[in-house]
Each structure stands twice: as C-alpha cells, then as structure tokens.
C-alpha cells in the first residue's frame, strides 16, 4: 500500500505530467515520469510477501511496580532472499513502540528487546504486534499482524514484615469440632473409613477390635486470621503497597488472610500470596470508608491502612472483637487511638522499622 508520501508523489506526478503536456514543456513530464518510476520500484520492493516466523514474549508477565519488564521479539527469515527495511510496531497500553530491525539475510534470525513501562499499577495490554516493511524512499509499505495480545500485570511493591501477632494462642491442639477442616498435622479422632480416604491413615488395631475399618482423622491446628482493611478513598500507591506487605507477610507464613475494602471483600486465602498481589494490583479508588468492613470482620489481627485519622478511631471501637489492631497511617501527623497500635509512615521504606518498633 502507498504511504502518505507515496500518495503525494503520485498526485504530484499526475499534476506535473498534465501541466507539462498542456503547456508543451518537457521538464515537468520528465519529473512526472521519474516519480512514477520511483513508485513502481517501491511497489516492486514491497510486493513480495516475506516468509517470516515471528514470536514476541513478555517477561516477566507479573512484576512489582517500578521493576524491569521487557518484550523480547524473535524474527526469523524463512524465505529465499534477504530482507531489509523491517520495522516492528507494538502497542503498549495506549502508546505505540517502534523498533527498526536489522537486515535479515536468508535463513537468519534476529532477537531484539525493548523495555515495558511498569510505573503504573494494573494490567497493561501489550500488542497487537505489527511488522512493517517499507521501501528505502518510504513510498510504499506492507503491514502484517503477528501473534496475540499479551497482558503485563504490574503489582504493588512489598517489603518484608513479621507476621502481626494475634496476642493469643488459638486451639494449639486443634479445634474440638468433628466438622473442622481436614489436614495433615494433628490427630483429632478415629472414624469409620469412607471411600477416598488415605489407607496410610488406617488404624489397624481399632479396626481389628471393632470389626470396622477405622481411620485416623487429622486436622490442621486453627490459626489466627489476619484481616487487612484498605481505605480506598483518595487511594495512594503507598497505601496499596502497605496493604500488600502486611497481607503477604501473613500468607507466606501460612496464616489465613482476608483483604477487605470499604466497597467489599477483595481476596481471601491461607497460603497463596500470589492471589493477594494479583487482586491488589487491580484495586481502584472507592467511595466508602473502612467502617463497614471493620464491623463485619472479627477475630485474629486487624490491620487498617488509611490516611484518614477518623478511621483509626472507628477501628478502636472494634478492639473487643480482635486480639490486636494495627493502623498503618499514611501520614506523619501525630495520631493515637485507644487500643490501636498506630504505625505512621510517609514512604514504603519507613514501614519495616516502624512496624518492628510497634
């Protein structure tokens, strides 16, 4: 297809030829002929369809905000002649990134990489990828689309924190209910065998005595839950990073975690910090404070992340329902709330020392 320059050359050639022919001047006709010949040569340059094998990968697909991520483009020439004038155009979010590829001899392969923006948390679509082949004069070009759109997930940044203490030991011998979740750590009781039970848990002495196949029921000791409540009004990246750090610290230690916002639950897991980071990567500003979320939660540790001093006071009203309440306050103004451990921070680097002191 013709580029804007190519269409301009064609239109100029037509005008020059018509003017020269009408006025009887040979010079405009010669110039017009040169323009037409240049267009013909450009079309001959880009007309053959190149045989290419193209693959673009994004690595890594998930990255903390601000860390490096790149797109790696692999192009192989499967044709019988060399190719030059290739340019890759990749859409990254709402912007377009262009990369000029070196000449590809017959059977050769080239690999180029280019950085991806990771300064903004969230999903960043990468693609579609277009390969453009143009003639040296830029009069014509051939465009072909390759591959599918990939998605780069930019997650919150995190810092290492100790698990917030609950203040109490929770069922160190395991729950007393027969409806407790199955586990692998602690013996709870004997029960009759059901299809699907692990035969390694069969208690042969009891089975011989009762005449019924009996198995040991094992459970995991109940662990305190860490509830992280994020104030999404006037949401800042520092608040999301602090919430991610507190939630991931508990999940990586094997403690149950639930993350709530004023607009509803966001994530709940026991041992999967990746799920928490994925969900927090997509959280946006909300309209509700943390009061309703705090009211619905209970038990274990409560971590409230907010920049509103009034929310710390609301969390203090729930201190009877939690073993420990921590308020990560996004700001440096003095703040206190009865029964609440206040951790004021102005940046993420201040969170670990302030958290440890409290």
N, C-alpha and C positions, 0 to 999 in steps of 0.2 A: 504494500500500500504506500501511497505517497505521503510524505511528511508535509507540514505546512510550508517548509521551504521548497519542497518538490512541487506543490500546487502553485506556489508563487512563480517558480521557474517556468512551469507550463503556461500559466496565464501570461507572463511577460514575453515568452517566445511567440505566442499567438499574436499578441499586440504588435510586437516588433515586425513579425512577418507581414501582417496586414498593412501596417504603416509603410514599410519599405516597398511592398508590392504596389500600393496605391500611389505613392509619390515617385516611384521609379528609382529609389535609392538602393543599391545592392548591400550597403553596410548593415542596415537593420535585418535584412534577410539572412546575412551570414551569421549575425549574432543569434537570431532565432534558430537557425539550423544547429548552431553549437549547443544551445540549450536543449533542443530535442535530442541530440546525440548523447548529451550528458544524462538525460532522463532514461534513455534506452540502455545505456551502460549501467546505470544504477539499478534498473529493473532486472537486468541480466545478473547482476551481482547478488541480489537478494531473492531471486525467483526460486532457485533450487531449495527444496525443503531439507534442512540439515537433519541428519540422524544423530540424535543426542540421547544420552542417558543422564538424567538429572535427578539428584536427590538432595533435599535440604532437611537438616535436622536442627532442633533447638536443644541446647544443652547448657545447664540442666533445665528441666521443664518446670521445676519449682525452686525458687530462690528467695532468700531473705531480702527485704528491701535494701537497696544500695549495693548488694553483692553483684559480682560479674555474671553475666549470661551472654552467650553468643549463639549466632546462627552459623552453621557450617554448611557450605554449599559444595557439592561434588558434581562435576560435569565431565562426562566422557564423550569423545567424538567417535561414533561408530561408523561414520561414513568413509568414503574412499578418497576424500580430499580434505586439505586443511581448512580451518575456519578462522576468520578474524572479524573484528567489529561486533563481538557479542557483548551484551550488557544485561545484567540481571537487575530486575526491579522487584523489590519485595516490600509489601505493605506491612508496616509495623504499627499497630494501633490505628491512628488516623493519619500518620505520616507515611511517606514513601522513601525507601532507602535504595540508592542506585549504586551498583558495583560494576566497574568495567573489568571484563575477563581478559586474561592474556590470550594470545593466539593459540589455537588448538590444532596441532598437526594431526594427521590421520592416525587414529588409534590412541591418541594421547588423552590424558585425564588431568584435570586441574581441580584443586581444592582451595577455596577462599573462605574466609570467615569475617564476620562483622559483628560489632557489639550490639546488644539489645538494651533498651532503656529499662532500668529497674528502680528508678527513683520514686515511682508511684505504686502504692499497694493495689492489688487487684488482678484481674485477668487481662492480659494483653494479647489479642489475636495477632498472629504472625502469618502473613500470606493474604491472598494467593501470590505465588511466585511467577513472574513473567520473565521470559528470556527474549530479548530484543536483538535482532541482527540488522544493522544498518550499513549502508554503503559508505565509503570514505567521505563523500561530499554531503552526506546527511539528507539526500533527496528522497530515499525510499527506506522502508523498514519492514521486517517480518516479525510478528509478535506471536508467541505461543505460550500457553499456560501449562505449568507443570505442578503435579502434586496437590496436596490438600493443605488447608489452613491448620496450623498448629496453635496451641494456646500456652503462653507463658504465664505461670501463676506467681505473682510477687507477694510473698508472705510478710507478716510482721517480723521485725527484728526481736531477738530474745537475748537475755542474759541469764547466766546460771544463778539459781536461787535455791536455798534449802527449802524443804517442804514446810509449809506453815504448820506449827504444832497445834494439835487439837486440844491439848490440855487434859485429855482423859484417855484411859485405855479402854478400847471398845471390844468387848467379848473376846478376850485373849484365848479362850478355849473354844471359840466358835459359838454361833447362835444356837439356842436351845430348840428352835422350831424344826420339825421334820420338813418344812417347806423351804428351808434355806437352800440357796443355790449350791449345786454340786461343785466339788473342787478336787484338789489333789493333796492337800496338806494335812488336815486334821481329821482324826477318826471321830465320828459322831454317834453312830448306832449301827445295829445289824438289821437287815430287812431281807425279804424274800427276793430271789433273783427274778428279773424281768428280762425279756429278750432285748439284747443290745448291751447288757452290762459287760464290763471287762471281766473275763474269767480269772484274771490275776487277783481280783478282789474277793474271790470266793473264800468264805471262812469254813474250811472243811470239817473242823471239829463240831461246830454248831450244826452244820448240815447233817453230819452223821447222827448227832443226838436227836434232832427234830425230825429227820426223815425228809426235810425240805431243803432245797438248795438255798443257802443264805449267803449274802454278800455284805462286805463292809461298806457302809456309806461314808464317804469322805467329803468334807466341805472345806472351803477356804474361810479362815477367820474373818469376821466382819471388820472392815477398815473404815476409818472416819472419812467422810466425803469433804472435799474442798469445793466450795461454791464460789465462783468468780462472777461478780456482777459488774458489768461495764456500763458506765453512763455514756450514752451515745449522743446526747445533746451537745452541740458545739464540739463534735468529736475531733480529737487530735491524734496524730500518729503516735505520739508519746503514750497516750492512754491505751491505744491498742497494743503497743509493744509491751507495756507493763502488764496488761491482762494476759497476753500470750506467755510472758515469762512466768507468771505465777501459776497459770494453768498447766503449762508444760512441765514445770518443776514437780508438781504433784503426780502427773500422769507418768513421767519417766521413773518415778519411784514406786509405781504400781498402785497408787491411791486413786479411788474413784474421783472424777472431776465432772462438774457441770458448769457450763458457762451460760450466763443469762444477760439479757439487756432489758431496758425498760419496755421494749416492744415485744419481748417474749424470749423463749429458750433459743439458744444458738447452737449448742453442742453438748453432748454428754458421753463420756467414755470412762473406761477404767485404766487402760494401758496403752492407748493409741494417741500419742501427742501429735502425730501427723494429721489426724482428723481435726484436732483443735486448731492447728495452724491453717489448715485449708479453709475452715469456716471463718476464722478471724481475718483471713485475707480478703474476704468479701463483705465484711460488715461495713455498713454505712451509717450516716447520721440518722438519728431518730428524733422523736418528738416527746418521748416520755422519760421521766426520771427513773431512779432505781427503786423507788419506794415500793411499788407493786411486786417487783422481783424479789426484794428482800422479805416482803411479807409472806410470800408463798414458799420460800426456802426455809429449811431448818436442819439442825444437826451438823456436827463437824466444825470446820473452819469456814468463815465467811471473809472473802476478800472483795472489797468495794474499790473500784477505780473511778475517780471523779475529779472534776475541777471545781465543783460547787460545794462550798462549806456546809450548806444546808443538808446535803445528802449524808454527810458524816453524822450529823445529829439524828437523821432518820435511822441510820444503821445502828446507832447507840440504843434506840428503842427496841431493837431485836436481840439485845445481848443475852437475854434469858433463854433464847432458843438456839444459841450456838455456844460451842465450847470456847471459841476465840473469834474475835472480829478484828480485821486489819483494814484500814482505809489508806489506800495509796492516793495521796492528794497531789494532783498536778498543779503545783504552785509552790511558792516559797513563803507565803504569809503564815503567821502563827495560827495554828488550829489545834483545838483539843475537843474531845468528846468523851464523856464518861463511859468507861468500859470498852473503849475502842483504841486500838493501837494505831496511831497516825504515822504514816510514812510519807513525808513531803519530798517531792523530787522536782527538779527543773529540767533534767535530761535523763536519758536511759542509763548512762554510766553512773549516775548517783543512786540508782535503785539498789544494787547489791550491798554497798556499805550501809545505806540507811535501813534496809531490810534486816541486815545482820545485827545492827545495833538494837533493834526493837525486839 
